[in-house]
Amino acid sequence: MAGKGPDVYLLEKKEENVIEEAIPLLENPYKTMQSGALAPLDEFMEKDSYWEDSTYNEVILKAGQYDETQYILPMSVRYDVLPRTTDMEEMTGDTLGEWLEQAKNSGDIRIKQAMNMALRCARWIQPAVDYESGEIFFDQKKWSEFADEIFQFKTDEQESLLQGQHYQVDMPGPNLWQEGIDWQVVPDLDGNKMASIMTYGAVGMSSDCKKEAYEFLMLFLNDRTKDYENENPDAPLPRLYGYIDRGDIPVQEKVFEEWMGNLPDEAVQEMEETFHELDGAYFLTKAERELYEGIDEIFMKNRSEGYDWSADIPKVAERAWNTYKMMVSE
């Protein structure tokens, strides 16, 4: 109210495949960390016993660091897995391109249908940028060539998916949560298995109560409130059991059982295994939204007879690359 800025940032992002009308409070969390608007958290974390015995995935934590200093605490993520029953082919390649090639040659319609996950075009090349070095990893040519393959694959094999339909009634895909399911984390074109950060928190640099702000954020990561409630069952406490939203995946393994509810133990174990397969995490920026919006627009045009997508795909890639370049140089 005094104009000094917020004490606490507790923010969320929409999924990659959502056209976002409103501009988020932090348009680019990477540049916000560089700007000096956020307080370093290392001093508080070093004194917090939570970090000594937590099951927080460190590769996710690194996404909130700049110059080896922690500024943002990721609190929930999302990543894609391909569910496979014992009678389905295992995806044997290391990259998304190899997965697509296997799906093309497969006689199992369920494998072809599962490639619908590849439409999350923001995940095709991640990380796309190193904001510390200023290096752009997003490869326009590689991205465009894969997008062209995806459109051809969908046109040839999956017209029903292009029309927004679900799995064929006579050939249902596997239920992600049923017993006897093996999960594989979907890689990107470089073989990276990345998660997008959905919810995160930070402390404002201008805050006069940084320690208290940090402790407030930590209520969303640890189970102190749960322990306290067990000891004081009549206490009117919020249920902050280590996650923000049940629709997102928590960032620490110890709350998976609680998060997944009454699902089979096998499903919990599969989730834990995929959790440890992750190579890193990334924040969604304007460029990721542009990639999805561009692909979505091409899909809509592709419903018109005679439309040739090959000329529009490179334009989407070039626009995203220019956005990445602009964000790096700001």
HELIX and SHEET records of a PDB file:
HELIX    1   1 PRO A   29  SER A   35  1                                   7    
HELIX    2   2 ASP A   42  GLU A   46  1                                   5    
HELIX    3   3 TYR A   50  ASP A   53  1                                   4    
HELIX    4   4 GLU A   58  LEU A   61  1                                   4    
HELIX    5   5 LYS A   62  GLY A   64  5                                   3    
HELIX    6   6 LEU A   96  ASN A  105  1                                  10    
HELIX    7   7 ILE A  109  ALA A  114  1                                   6    
HELIX    8   8 MET A  115  LEU A  119  5                                   5    
HELIX    9   9 CYS A  121  ARG A  123  5                                   3    
HELIX   10  10 GLN A  140  GLU A  157  1                                  18    
HELIX   11  11 GLU A  159  LEU A  162  1                                   4    
HELIX   12  12 LYS A  210  MET A  218  1                                   9    
HELIX   13  13 ARG A  224  GLU A  231  1                                   8    
HELIX   14  14 GLU A  253  VAL A  255  5                                   3    
HELIX   15  15 PHE A  256  TRP A  259  1                                   4    
HELIX   16  16 ASP A  265  GLU A  277  1                                  13    
HELIX   17  17 LYS A  286  LYS A  301  1                                  16    
HELIX   18  18 TRP A  309  ALA A  311  5                                   3    
HELIX   19  19 ILE A  313  SER A  329  1                                  17    
SHEET    1   A 4 VAL A   8  GLU A  12  0                                        
SHEET    2   A 4 MET A 194  VAL A 203 -1                                        
SHEET    3   A 4 ILE A  72  ARG A  78 -1                                        
SHEET    4   A 4 ILE A 249  PRO A 250 -1                                        
SHEET    1   B 3 VAL A   8  GLU A  12  0                                        
SHEET    2   B 3 MET A 194  VAL A 203 -1                                        
SHEET    3   B 3 GLY A 280  TYR A 282  1                                        
SHEET    1   C 2 GLN A  65  TYR A  66  0                                        
SHEET    2   C 2 THR A  69  GLN A  70 -1                                        
SHEET    1   D 2 VAL A  81  THR A  85  0                                        
SHEET    2   D 2 ILE A 181  VAL A 185 -1                                        
SHEET    1   E 2 VAL A 129  ASP A 130  0                                        
SHEET    2   E 2 GLU A 135  ILE A 136 -1                                        
END                                                                             
